[in-house]
Amino acid sequence: LVFAVNTSFTLKVVAMAAQKDRVMALSEWEDRWQEGRIGFHQLHVHRMLKTNIDKVLCGRKDVRFFFPLCGKAIDMKWLADMGHSVVGVELSQKAIKQFFEENNLSYSEESVPAIPGGKMFKSSDGKISLYQCSFYDFSSSIAGQFGGIWDRGALVAINPCDRQRYAALIVTLMDKDCRYLLDTLLYNPELYGGPPFFVSDEDVRNLFGSACDIELLQTEDSFEERHKSWGLDSLTEKVHLLTLKGN
């Protein structure tokens, strides 16, 4: 037990030292999309979303889902096909257009006066609305609050120094019955500088614990051959369910 505690503490200290000052400019993310360096994109609906969707829905129909840093995740179409509506925020216009084109969805494009330079792309059936802007330019005053959030590849992608700001904004987007599914990654951050970044269970508690109840739903070994090129020898993926306290 003492060894486990000491190991956990050591890993936390290492993570703070190895990644706390790592900063990616928004232009770097845009470059990744332009150059097709999008290894983070998955070709199938995320298995851990499928496994835990009933715990998110709790029998609810027509849930409004929010996807922070949505990319072109096909999870959005999967939920829309189930009868839910989806709002996403993504910096890259290329990612947004590829989402609609690759899923054979017709869409419209309009400016968003509340966001300087912002655009909104909406599917013709109105089920999916994707905002092209910086995440921090988005707010509940633009699109309201949500009954569900799927955070896969968002918290682990933002700069560690921005996490408090990110978490504070996410909480304002949760309606009183919101169920927020959060995906995190654990690995030895001394071996890889990110992104995706190392996010511990303690990080999740520190960021959201004052506003939300947090339940760990699933833990999986997600190490793949491609992660060896990152210099890693292990990768653990976790999914947490967050709900606002008092609900």
N, C-alpha and C positions, 0 to 999 in steps of 0.2 A: 504493500500500500504506500509506504513511504517512497519507494522507488517510483511508483506510478505518479505520485504527486510531484516529486522532483522532476520527473521527465516532462510532465505537463507544463510545469513552471518554466523549465529550460526552453521548451519549444516556443512558449509564448514570448519569452524574452528575445529569442532568436528571430521570431517573426517580426517583432516590433523593430528590431535593428535592421533586418534585411530588407524590409519592404515599406517602412513607414514614410520614407522620403521619395518613393518611386512615383513619378508623375508622368502621365501620358497626356499630351495635348490633344484637343479635339481633332485637330488636323491629322494626327496619326491614325485615329480611328477611320476617318474619311479615306485616308490613303489605303488602309487595309481593304476597304470595300472596293475602291477603284482598281486595286491590283489583284483582287480575288483572293486575298490572304484571310479567309474567313473559316478557319478550322473550327471555330466555335459554333458555326451553324450546323444544325442537325437535320438530316434528311427525313427523319421520322418523328412522329409525336413522342415527346420525352416520356420514357417508360415510367419515371417516378411521378409524373403528372397523371398518367393513366391509372397507376396503382392507387393514387390518393384522391382522385377527383371526387369520389363520393363523400369524402370527409370535408371537402371544400364546399360542395353543393348543399349537403345536408337536406336533400329533397327539394331544394329551391329550383324554380324554373325562371327562365328569362333573366339570368344574373348578368350584371354589367361587370365585365372583367377588364382589369388594367394590366398592360404589359409594359413595364419600364424598359428602356433600351431594347426595343422589340426585335430589331433586325428584320429578318423575313421569316420568322419562326412559323412553321406550319401548324404549330399548336393553336395559333389564332384561328385558322380556318376550321380546325377540328372542333373548337368550342362554338364557333358560329354555326357550324353544321348541326350542332346539338341544340340550337335554338337560343343560344346566349348572344350577347353583343360584346364587342371588343373595342377598346380604345388603346392605342399604343403610342409611344413616343420614341422617335428614332432620329438621330442626327443626319444619317445618310439618305439622300433622296434616291440614290441608286438602289439601296436596300429595299426601300418602300415600293418603288416601281417594280422591282424584281418579284416582290411578294405577290402583287396583283397579277403580273404577267405569268409567272410560273404556276399560279393556281387558276389561271383562266378566268379571272374576275374582272369585269369591267368596273371602271371607277371614275370619279370626278375629282377635280383639283381646285382648291380655292385658297385665297389668302386668309390669314387669321389676324385681324386688326389688333388684337390684344398682345400679339407676339411679334415684335419687329422682325420682319423677314421670314416669319413663320408661315408654313403652309399646312393644309389639311387635305388628305387624300381619303376619299370615302367610297366604299364599294356601292354599286348601284342599288343593292337591296338594303343599304343603310346599316348593315350588321357590323361592319368593320370600319373604324375611323382611325387613321394613322397620322399623327402630327409630326411634321419635320421641324425640329427645333432642338435647342439644348434642353436637357431634362430640367434644368433649374429655371427655365423660362416658362415651364408648364405649372398649372395650379388648378385647384378645385373650382376657381372662378371661371375657368375656361371650359371645363368639361364635367363639372360636378364631382361627386364621390362615387365609390365603387363597392360592389358587394363581394368581389373576388379580385385577388391580385396573384399573378404568377410571375415570380421573380427568379428566372433562370438565366444566369449570365449577366445580371445587372449589378447587384451588390458586389459580386466578385470581380467586376470589371472597372468600377469607378476607382479613382485614386483614393488610397487609404486616408489621406488627409481630408477628403470630402465626405467621409462616411456619416458624420454627425448631421451634416446638412442634408444629405440624402435621406437619412432615416426620418428626420423631422418633416420633410416634405411628404414622404410616403404616408406617414401617420395622418396628415391632413387630408389625404386622398381616400382614407378608409371611412365608409359609412359605419353606422353603429353595429351592423350585423356582418361587417366585412370579415372574410376569412382569407388570410394572406399566406400563400404557400411560398416559402423561401428556400432556395437551393444554395447550399454552400459547399466549399471544397477545402479539404485538409490534406496537406502534404508538408514535406520539409522545406520551408521557405529559404533555407540556406542554399538549396540546390537550384532554385529557380526564382527569378525576380518578379514574375508576373507581367501582365495579366494572363489568365485569371489569377486573382490574389487569394492567398490563404485567409480564410475567415473562420475563426474558432467559435465554439459554442459560447464561450465567454464574451467574445466580440458581439455576438447576437444579443446576449443578455444586456450588455452595456449600452447597446444602441437602442434597443426596443423595450427593455424590461420595465421601464418606468410607465410606459403607456400600454403595453400589451402583455397578455398571458402567452407563454411560449411552450409549445409541445413538440418534442422531437418525434417525428412519425416514422422515419426510415433512415437507415444507414447502409450504404453499399460500397463494396470495393469496386471502383470505377477505373482502375488502372488499365490502360491499353498500351499496345506496342508503340503507338505514336508518342506517348508520354515519355518514352526513353529519350527521345530527341530533345526534350525539355531538360534532361538531366535528372529526371525523377526516377525513383525506384518504387514508389507507392502513391496512391491517390484515393482518398476516401470522399465519397459524396454523401451529403446529408440533406434531408428535407424536414423543415420545421413548419408548424402551423401556428400562425400568430392571430390572436383575436384581441380586440380592444377590451381593456379591463372594465369590469362592471356590467358586461353583457353575457 
